[in-house]
Amino acid sequence: MSQISWLWKYLKGERSGLAAGIVLSAVTSAMLIINPMLSQKLIDDVVTPGNAEPLIPLLVTMLVVQVVRLALRYVMHNVFLEPMSNTAMTVLRRDMFETTQKQDYRFLHKFPTGNLMTRMTQDLDRVRHTVSWVSFAFVDSVILFAFAFIFLLFVNWELALCLTAVTPLILLVSYRFTKIIRPRFVLLRQKLTSLGTAVTENIDGNRVVKAFAREDHEIEKFEVHNAEFRDVSCSNALIAARYQPILELLSNLLIIVTLIGGGLFLISGRMTAGQYLAFSSLTWALANPLRMLAVILADIERYNATAAMIREVVEAPKGFSDTPDAVELPGRPAGGIEFRDVNLTIGGNAILRDISFKAGPGETIGILGSTGSGKTSLINLLAHFYEPDSGQVFLDGKDIKQYTMSSLRRYLGLAMQDVFLFSDSVKGNIAYGRPELNDEIIMKRAAQADAHSFITGMEESYGTLVGERGVGLSGGQRQRIALARALAIEPAILILDDTTSAVDSETEQYIQNQLRNLDFPCTKIIIAQRISSFRGASQILVMDKGRIVERGAHEQLLANRGFYHHIWCLQYNMDPNAPIGDTAHEAFQSRGMN
């Protein structure tokens, strides 16, 4: 499907506006022929015979034609083409945004933030420009050339045919220009995407850049992208500059043919003065469309390169979606979880292998493992962010695929280590999952996350606006607000992924005590590096290289003297060879990390 036919479907509902605009474009272009025709009559019927009677009607008619044409031109632009193009782009932008919202994580790995931002802003504006300007410019040129040529054939067919002798040369040069410039616009679009990605990454990673004093390095890296975009852009401009004068010269040859040929016909008496004036007046009507041909073709090639980028997003294959027979969860689930022989591969790498475990409603599961062991990927499967290559994930004894993803996630409370806060008030961030919550509940959940005390110390308390991504808050404060946000929806399953990594041991213990005494039933999955985070866990899973290598209660795992025992000794400064007794249990219950 061509880029034009692809765009056509997004004009549904606006096609009548486009058609009306195109028709008005054709009509107003054709009207340009009227005044030269009247000028011919003015010379031949008024000036030459000295007959003043038709003068006023002719002048009034010429004025009315011009006023009507300008009025129709205004309607064409401001009533039809501009509103139509903006509405169509609104629909297309909405589809692009919906696509990004409904895709899985693999999609975002392929399209970085800067890449998507460029496609949803500059690229869409280029498409809008094509719809609102290139479409009518093309029709203008074709209609104007056709009507002017037909009129000139009736005036003097011999001179009209002489004028067309230059046309094949112009078309040949235009074809050559299009063939050269097409891949150059694709390259320019790629350089623009790279530039946008570099800018977005540096804005997002501004703290890291400053922390490592790498500002100069990033500026140099940006300059490379900036220079590459400039070089390709200048190269394209030079190509256009090379061909544009040739097209201008060939177009102006029409004027020379008119002057020489028309002069000879006038001298020999084969053309009247009025006919010669009409020819002179309409020579531009042949030359201008040919002169505009290169500009229109260049814009069409820009559109083709841009539309291909937009289609890549809109038509990106969906990673996965609700199964055809998926239904809404009938109510709040009890929270029983089971992973049965689950395997997951991402990008050719085996992330999870043969994962099997159960957690009953209300139980607390701890997950410990080295970085890259698959802990976060495991909970991503539970939240249906990924789909396993094999195996099944069950909720209350039923495969989670039987439920729609939206209804499943409604009962999952996630608080991740990499906290994202919106540019909104503290209250708005906590109540994000349930905007209808009253202030009392919001403050209660904040207190359970040990966030109430520092929030009330802010200038506007819960109404304080949080900067983008939580700028202005400490890591621990952001984590506690994220935990309050997860608690606010009163989830059936609460997932904490290193949520207390940035808080002190005292705060961590307070939060754990609050989590053990929640006023709603909740199964908890706690991912952490600190063993102290697993107080009260009924089962602890130890992961390594995508597998569960140890499982059991705290005392069982210590008795195994495996990886868990090794980490416990390091964190609690215990002798690995010392016998394990009641002191181990006491240390686990009462002490945090050193």
KEBA-442896 format. One line per 3 residues: number of its first residue (from 0); their letters; for each residue x negated, y negated, z of C-alpha. Coordinates in steps of 0.25 Angstrom, whole numbers, padded with zeros to 4 digits, always signed. Example, Ala and Ser with C-alpha at 12.3 -4.5 7.8 and 13.67 -1.06 7.14 Angstrom:
BEGIN
0) AS) -0049/+0018/+0031 | -0055/+0004/+0029
% end
This chain:
BEGIN
0) MSQ) +0000/+0000/+0000 | -0006/-0013/-0004 | -0008/-0025/+0006
3) ISW) +0003/-0033/-0001 | +0014/-0021/+0000 | +0009/-0019/+0014
6) LWK) +0012/-0033/+0018 | +0026/-0033/+0011 | +0032/-0024/+0022
9) YLK) +0028/-0034/+0033 | +0036/-0045/+0025 | +0049/-0037/+0027
12) GER) +0059/-0047/+0032 | +0051/-0058/+0026 | +0051/-0054/+0012
15) SGL) +0062/-0063/+0008 | +0054/-0074/+0013 | +0042/-0070/+0005
18) AAG) +0051/-0068/-0007 | +0057/-0082/-0005 | +0044/-0088/-0003
21) IVL) +0038/-0081/-0016 | +0050/-0085/-0024 | +0049/-0100/-0020
24) SAV) +0034/-0099/-0023 | +0037/-0094/-0037 | +0048/-0105/-0039
27) TSA) +0039/-0117/-0034 | +0028/-0112/-0042 | +0037/-0111/-0055
30) MLI) +0042/-0125/-0051 | +0028/-0131/-0054 | +0030/-0129/-0069
33) INP) +0043/-0138/-0068 | +0035/-0152/-0067 | +0025/-0149/-0078
36) MLS) +0037/-0146/-0087 | +0044/-0159/-0083 | +0031/-0166/-0085
39) QKL) +0031/-0161/-0099 | +0045/-0167/-0101 | +0041/-0180/-0095
42) IDD) +0030/-0182/-0105 | +0037/-0176/-0117 | +0051/-0182/-0114
45) VVT) +0048/-0195/-0107 | +0034/-0200/-0108 | +0031/-0197/-0123
48) PGN) +0044/-0201/-0129 | +0046/-0213/-0119 | +0059/-0208/-0114
51) AEP) +0061/-0212/-0099 | +0075/-0206/-0097 | +0070/-0192/-0092
54) LIP) +0059/-0198/-0084 | +0066/-0199/-0070 | +0073/-0185/-0071
57) LLV) +0060/-0179/-0074 | +0053/-0185/-0063 | +0064/-0182/-0053
60) TML) +0064/-0168/-0058 | +0049/-0167/-0056 | +0050/-0172/-0042
63) VVQ) +0062/-0163/-0038 | +0055/-0151/-0043 | +0042/-0155/-0035
66) VVR) +0050/-0157/-0022 | +0059/-0144/-0024 | +0046/-0136/-0026
69) LAL) +0039/-0142/-0014 | +0052/-0139/-0005 | +0052/-0125/-0010
72) RYV) +0037/-0123/-0008 | +0040/-0128/+0007 | +0051/-0118/+0008
75) MHN) +0042/-0107/+0002 | +0031/-0109/+0012 | +0038/-0113/+0025
78) VFL) +0051/-0106/+0024 | +0047/-0093/+0018 | +0032/-0089/+0016
81) EPM) +0026/-0094/+0029 | +0037/-0089/+0039 | +0038/-0076/+0031
84) SNT) +0023/-0074/+0032 | +0022/-0077/+0046 | +0033/-0068/+0050
87) AMT) +0027/-0056/+0042 | +0014/-0058/+0049 | +0021/-0058/+0062
90) VLR) +0027/-0044/+0059 | +0013/-0039/+0054 | +0006/-0045/+0066
93) RDM) +0017/-0038/+0075 | +0014/-0025/+0068 | -0001/-0026/+0070
96) FET) +0001/-0029/+0085 | +0011/-0017/+0087 | +0001/-0008/+0080
99) TQK) -0010/-0012/+0089 | -0001/-0010/+0101 | +0004/+0004/+0097
102) QDY) -0010/+0009/+0093 | -0018/+0018/+0102 | -0032/+0015/+0107
105) RFL) -0039/+0020/+0094 | -0033/+0009/+0086 | -0039/-0002/+0095
108) HKF) -0053/+0005/+0093 | -0051/+0003/+0078 | -0047/-0011/+0079
111) PTG) -0054/-0020/+0089 | -0047/-0032/+0095 | -0053/-0043/+0086
114) NLM) -0050/-0034/+0074 | -0035/-0034/+0077 | -0035/-0049/+0081
117) TRM) -0041/-0052/+0067 | -0031/-0044/+0060 | -0019/-0049/+0068
120) TQD) -0023/-0064/+0066 | -0031/-0068/+0054 | -0028/-0056/+0045
123) LDR) -0013/-0058/+0047 | -0014/-0073/+0044 | -0021/-0069/+0031
126) VRH) -0009/-0060/+0028 | +0001/-0071/+0031 | -0007/-0080/+0022
129) TVS) -0006/-0070/+0011 | +0009/-0069/+0013 | +0012/-0084/+0014
132) WVS) +0002/-0090/+0004 | -0004/-0080/-0005 | +0009/-0074/-0009
135) FAF) +0015/-0087/-0014 | +0002/-0092/-0019 | +0001/-0080/-0028
138) VDS) +0016/-0082/-0033 | +0013/-0097/-0035 | +0001/-0094/-0044
141) VIL) +0008/-0083/-0052 | +0021/-0091/-0054 | +0014/-0104/-0057
144) FAF) +0005/-0098/-0067 | +0016/-0090/-0074 | +0026/-0101/-0075
147) AFI) +0016/-0111/-0079 | +0011/-0102/-0090 | +0025/-0099/-0095
150) FLL) +0028/-0114/-0096 | +0015/-0117/-0103 | +0018/-0106/-0113
153) FVN) +0031/-0113/-0117 | +0024/-0127/-0118 | +0012/-0122/-0126
156) WEL) +0009/-0107/-0127 | -0004/-0108/-0134 | -0010/-0117/-0124
159) ALC) -0004/-0109/-0113 | -0011/-0096/-0118 | -0024/-0104/-0119
162) LTA) -0023/-0107/-0104 | -0021/-0092/-0101 | -0034/-0088/-0108
165) VTP) -0042/-0092/-0095 | -0033/-0083/-0086 | -0039/-0070/-0088
168) LIL) -0053/-0075/-0084 | -0046/-0081/-0071 | -0040/-0067/-0068
171) LVS) -0053/-0060/-0071 | -0061/-0069/-0061 | -0050/-0067/-0051
174) YRF) -0050/-0052/-0051 | -0065/-0052/-0050 | -0064/-0062/-0038
177) TKI) -0054/-0053/-0031 | -0062/-0040/-0033 | -0074/-0046/-0026
180) IRP) -0067/-0054/-0015 | -0058/-0042/-0010 | -0069/-0034/-0003
183) RFV) -0075/-0047/+0003 | -0062/-0050/+0010 | -0061/-0037/+0016
186) LLR) -0075/-0039/+0021 | -0072/-0053/+0026 | -0060/-0047/+0034
189) QKL) -0069/-0036/+0040 | -0079/-0047/+0045 | -0067/-0055/+0051
192) TSL) -0063/-0043/+0059 | -0077/-0041/+0064 | -0078/-0055/+0068
195) GTA) -0065/-0055/+0075 | -0068/-0042/+0083 | -0082/-0048/+0087
198) VTE) -0075/-0061/+0093 | -0064/-0053/+0100 | -0074/-0043/+0106
201) NID) -0083/-0055/+0111 | -0071/-0062/+0118 | -0066/-0049/+0124
204) GNR) -0080/-0046/+0129 | -0084/-0060/+0133 | -0087/-0056/+0147
207) VVK) -0096/-0045/+0143 | -0104/-0054/+0133 | -0106/-0064/+0144
210) AFA) -0110/-0054/+0154 | -0121/-0049/+0146 | -0125/-0063/+0140
213) RED) -0122/-0058/+0126 | -0116/-0071/+0121 | -0127/-0074/+0111
216) HEI) -0127/-0059/+0106 | -0112/-0060/+0104 | -0113/-0073/+0097
219) EKF) -0123/-0067/+0087 | -0114/-0055/+0085 | -0102/-0064/+0082
222) EVH) -0111/-0072/+0073 | -0114/-0060/+0065 | -0099/-0057/+0063
225) NAE) -0096/-0072/+0060 | -0107/-0073/+0050 | -0102/-0060/+0043
228) FRD) -0088/-0066/+0042 | -0094/-0079/+0037 | -0103/-0072/+0026
231) VSC) -0091/-0064/+0021 | -0082/-0076/+0021 | -0092/-0085/+0014
234) SNA) -0095/-0074/+0004 | -0080/-0073/+0000 | -0080/-0088/-0001
237) LIA) -0092/-0088/-0010 | -0085/-0077/-0019 | -0072/-0085/-0020
240) ARY) -0081/-0098/-0023 | -0087/-0090/-0034 | -0074/-0086/-0041
243) QPI) -0066/-0098/-0037 | -0073/-0108/-0047 | -0072/-0098/-0058
246) LEL) -0057/-0097/-0056 | -0056/-0112/-0055 | -0064/-0114/-0068
249) LSN) -0056/-0104/-0075 | -0043/-0111/-0070 | -0047/-0124/-0074
252) LLI) -0050/-0119/-0088 | -0035/-0120/-0090 | -0035/-0135/-0088
255) IVT) -0046/-0136/-0099 | -0038/-0127/-0108 | -0026/-0136/-0106
258) LIG) -0034/-0149/-0108 | -0040/-0144/-0121 | -0029/-0135/-0127
261) GGL) -0018/-0144/-0122 | -0025/-0156/-0128 | -0027/-0150/-0141
264) FLI) -0013/-0146/-0142 | -0008/-0160/-0138 | -0017/-0166/-0148
267) SGR) -0012/-0157/-0159 | +0002/-0160/-0155 | +0005/-0145/-0151
270) MTA) +0008/-0150/-0137 | +0016/-0162/-0131 | +0010/-0171/-0120
273) GQY) +0021/-0166/-0111 | +0017/-0151/-0114 | +0002/-0155/-0112
276) LAF) +0005/-0161/-0098 | +0013/-0149/-0094 | +0001/-0140/-0098
279) SSL) -0008/-0149/-0090 | +0001/-0149/-0078 | +0002/-0134/-0078
282) TWA) -0012/-0130/-0081 | -0014/-0130/-0066 | -0002/-0120/-0065
285) LAN) -0011/-0110/-0073 | -0024/-0114/-0067 | -0020/-0114/-0052
288) PLR) -0014/-0100/-0051 | -0027/-0095/-0057 | -0035/-0103/-0048
291) MLA) -0028/-0098/-0036 | -0029/-0084/-0040 | -0042/-0082/-0033
294) VIL) -0037/-0088/-0020 | -0025/-0079/-0020 | -0033/-0067/-0024
297) ADI) -0043/-0070/-0012 | -0031/-0071/-0003 | -0025/-0058/-0007
300) ERY) -0038/-0051/-0005 | -0039/-0057/+0009 | -0025/-0052/+0012
303) NAT) -0029/-0038/+0007 | -0041/-0037/+0016 | -0033/-0043/+0028
306) AAM) -0020/-0035/+0026 | -0029/-0022/+0025 | -0034/-0025/+0039
309) IRE) -0020/-0028/+0045 | -0014/-0015/+0039 | -0026/-0007/+0045
312) VVE) -0020/-0012/+0059 | -0005/-0011/+0056 | -0006/+0002/+0048
315) APK) -0016/+0009/+0058 | -0012/+0023/+0061 | -0006/+0024/+0074
318) GFS) -0014/+0032/+0084 | -0002/+0039/+0090 | +0012/+0035/+0094
321) DTP) +0024/+0040/+0101 | +0028/+0054/+0096 | +0041/+0054/+0088
324) DAV) +0049/+0061/+0100 | +0043/+0053/+0111 | +0053/+0047/+0121
327) ELP) +0053/+0037/+0132 | +0049/+0042/+0146 | +0063/+0044/+0153
330) GRP) +0058/+0037/+0166 | +0046/+0036/+0175 | +0038/+0048/+0174
333) AGG) +0033/+0055/+0187 | +0019/+0054/+0182 | +0014/+0068/+0180
336) IEF) +0002/+0069/+0171 | -0004/+0081/+0163 | -0016/+0081/+0153
339) RDV) -0016/+0095/+0146 | -0028/+0098/+0138 | -0030/+0084/+0132
342) NLT) -0041/+0080/+0122 | -0043/+0067/+0116 | -0053/+0062/+0105
345) IGG) -0055/+0048/+0101 | -0064/+0044/+0090 | -0069/+0058/+0088
348) NAI) -0074/+0058/+0103 | -0068/+0068/+0113 | -0063/+0060/+0124
351) LRD) -0054/+0070/+0132 | -0056/+0085/+0132 | -0046/+0095/+0138
354) ISF) -0040/+0086/+0149 | -0030/+0092/+0158 | -0025/+0088/+0171
357) KAG) -0012/+0085/+0179 | -0007/+0074/+0188 | +0006/+0075/+0195
360) PGE) +0015/+0064/+0198 | +0010/+0054/+0208 | -0004/+0060/+0208
363) TIG) -0017/+0052/+0207 | -0027/+0057/+0197 | -0042/+0052/+0197
366) ILG) -0050/+0053/+0185 | -0065/+0051/+0186 | -0076/+0052/+0175
369) STG) -0088/+0045/+0168 | -0086/+0035/+0158 | -0081/+0041/+0145
372) SGK) -0075/+0053/+0151 | -0061/+0051/+0146 | -0054/+0045/+0158
375) TSL) -0047/+0033/+0152 | -0044/+0042/+0139 | -0037/+0051/+0148
378) INL) -0027/+0041/+0153 | -0026/+0035/+0139 | -0020/+0048/+0135
381) LAH) -0010/+0047/+0147 | -0006/+0033/+0142 | -0005/+0039/+0128
384) FYE) -0015/+0029/+0123 | -0022/+0041/+0116 | -0016/+0054/+0112
387) PDS) -0024/+0067/+0115 | -0029/+0075/+0103 | -0024/+0087/+0111
390) GQV) -0017/+0091/+0124 | -0006/+0084/+0131 | -0003/+0073/+0141
393) FLD) +0009/+0075/+0150 | +0017/+0066/+0159 | +0027/+0073/+0168
396) GKD) +0025/+0086/+0160 | +0028/+0080/+0146 | +0018/+0076/+0136
399) IKQ) +0017/+0061/+0135 | +0019/+0061/+0120 | +0034/+0064/+0123
402) YTM) +0035/+0050/+0128 | +0033/+0036/+0121 | +0020/+0030/+0124
405) SSL) +0027/+0017/+0129 | +0036/+0024/+0139 | +0024/+0032/+0144
408) RRY) +0015/+0020/+0146 | +0026/+0013/+0154 | +0023/+0022/+0166
411) LGL) +0008/+0022/+0165 | +0001/+0011/+0173 | -0013/+0009/+0168
414) AMQ) -0024/+0001/+0174 | -0037/+0002/+0167 | -0051/-0002/+0170
417) DVF) -0052/-0011/+0158 | -0041/-0021/+0162 | -0033/-0029/+0152
420) LFS) -0025/-0041/+0158 | -0017/-0050/+0149 | -0018/-0065/+0148
423) DSV) -0006/-0066/+0158 | -0003/-0068/+0172 | -0007/-0058/+0183
426) KGN) +0008/-0055/+0185 | +0010/-0053/+0170 | -0002/-0044/+0169
429) IAY) +0003/-0035/+0181 | +0017/-0035/+0176 | +0013/-0032/+0162
432) GRP) +0019/-0018/+0161 | +0032/-0023/+0168 | +0034/-0037/+0166
435) ELN) +0047/-0037/+0174 | +0040/-0035/+0187 | +0043/-0044/+0198
438) DEI) +0032/-0052/+0206 | +0034/-0043/+0218 | +0031/-0030/+0211
441) IMK) +0019/-0037/+0203 | +0013/-0041/+0216 | +0015/-0028/+0222
444) RAA) +0008/-0021/+0211 | -0004/-0031/+0212 | -0005/-0028/+0227
447) QAD) -0006/-0013/+0224 | -0017/-0016/+0214 | -0024/-0026/+0225
450) AHS) -0022/-0037/+0215 | -0012/-0046/+0223 | -0022/-0052/+0232
453) FIT) -0031/-0058/+0221 | -0019/-0061/+0212 | -0013/-0070/+0223
456) GME) -0026/-0077/+0224 | -0026/-0082/+0210 | -0021/-0096/+0206
459) ESY) -0007/-0092/+0201 | -0006/-0078/+0208 | +0001/-0068/+0199
462) GTL) +0004/-0079/+0189 | -0011/-0081/+0186 | -0015/-0080/+0172
465) VGE) -0025/-0069/+0169 | -0035/-0072/+0158 | -0037/-0063/+0146
468) RGV) -0041/-0049/+0150 | -0041/-0054/+0165 | -0051/-0064/+0163
471) GLS) -0053/-0071/+0177 | -0050/-0058/+0185 | -0061/-0049/+0191
474) GGQ) -0061/-0035/+0186 | -0055/-0029/+0199 | -0044/-0040/+0198
477) RQR) -0040/-0036/+0184 | -0040/-0021/+0188 | -0031/-0024/+0199
480) IAL) -0021/-0032/+0190 | -0022/-0020/+0180 | -0018/-0010/+0191
483) ARA) -0007/-0019/+0196 | -0002/-0019/+0182 | -0002/-0004/+0181
486) LAI) +0005/-0003/+0194 | +0016/-0013/+0190 | +0022/-0004/+0181
489) EPA) +0024/+0007/+0192 | +0018/+0018/+0183 | +0020/+0033/+0184
492) ILI) +0006/+0035/+0181 | -0005/+0025/+0185 | -0018/+0025/+0178
495) LDD) -0030/+0018/+0184 | -0042/+0018/+0175 | -0054/+0013/+0184
498) TTS) -0044/+0002/+0188 | -0051/-0001/+0201 | -0066/+0000/+0196
501) AVD) -0067/-0015/+0198 | -0062/-0016/+0212 | -0069/-0014/+0225
504) SET) -0067/-0001/+0234 | -0058/-0008/+0244 | -0048/-0013/+0233
507) EQY) -0049/+0000/+0226 | -0045/+0007/+0239 | -0033/-0002/+0241
510) IQN) -0028/+0000/+0227 | -0029/+0015/+0229 | -0021/+0014/+0241
513) QLR) -0010/+0006/+0234 | -0010/+0016/+0223 | -0008/+0028/+0232
516) NLD) +0005/+0020/+0238 | +0012/+0015/+0225 | +0027/+0013/+0227
519) FPC) +0029/+0021/+0214 | +0025/+0035/+0210 | +0013/+0035/+0201
522) TKI) +0003/+0045/+0196 | -0011/+0039/+0196 | -0023/+0042/+0187
525) IIA) -0035/+0035/+0192 | -0048/+0034/+0183 | -0060/+0029/+0191
528) QRI) -0075/+0030/+0192 | -0074/+0028/+0207 | -0070/+0040/+0215
531) SSF) -0064/+0031/+0226 | -0053/+0028/+0215 | -0048/+0042/+0217
534) RGA) -0043/+0042/+0231 | -0030/+0050/+0232 | -0032/+0056/+0218
537) SQI) -0025/+0070/+0218 | -0034/+0074/+0206 | -0047/+0068/+0201
540) LVM) -0051/+0071/+0186 | -0066/+0070/+0183 | -0069/+0068/+0168
543) DKG) -0081/+0069/+0160 | -0083/+0069/+0144 | -0068/+0069/+0142
546) RIV) -0065/+0081/+0151 | -0060/+0083/+0166 | -0072/+0090/+0172
549) ERG) -0067/+0089/+0187 | -0054/+0088/+0193 | -0048/+0089/+0207
552) AHE) -0046/+0081/+0220 | -0058/+0073/+0226 | -0062/+0084/+0236
555) QLL) -0062/+0095/+0225 | -0071/+0087/+0215 | -0081/+0083/+0226
558) ANR) -0082/+0098/+0229 | -0085/+0101/+0215 | -0097/+0092/+0215
561) GFY) -0095/+0088/+0201 | -0095/+0075/+0194 | -0085/+0069/+0204
564) HHI) -0093/+0073/+0216 | -0105/+0067/+0209 | -0098/+0053/+0207
567) WCL) -0092/+0054/+0221 | -0106/+0055/+0227 | -0111/+0044/+0219
570) QYN) -0100/+0035/+0222 | -0099/+0038/+0237 | -0115/+0039/+0239
573) MDP) -0113/+0054/+0243 | -0124/+0065/+0243 | -0120/+0074/+0231
576) NAP) -0126/+0086/+0239 | -0119/+0083/+0252 | -0107/+0092/+0256
579) IGD) -0093/+0087/+0253 | -0085/+0086/+0265 | -0075/+0076/+0272
582) TAH) -0084/+0065/+0270 | -0082/+0065/+0255 | -0067/+0064/+0256
585) EAF) -0068/+0053/+0266 | -0078/+0045/+0257 | -0068/+0047/+0246
588) QSR) -0056/+0042/+0254 | -0063/+0030/+0261 | -0075/+0025/+0252
591) GMN) -0075/+0018/+0239 | -0087/+0017/+0230 | -0100/+0012/+0235
% end
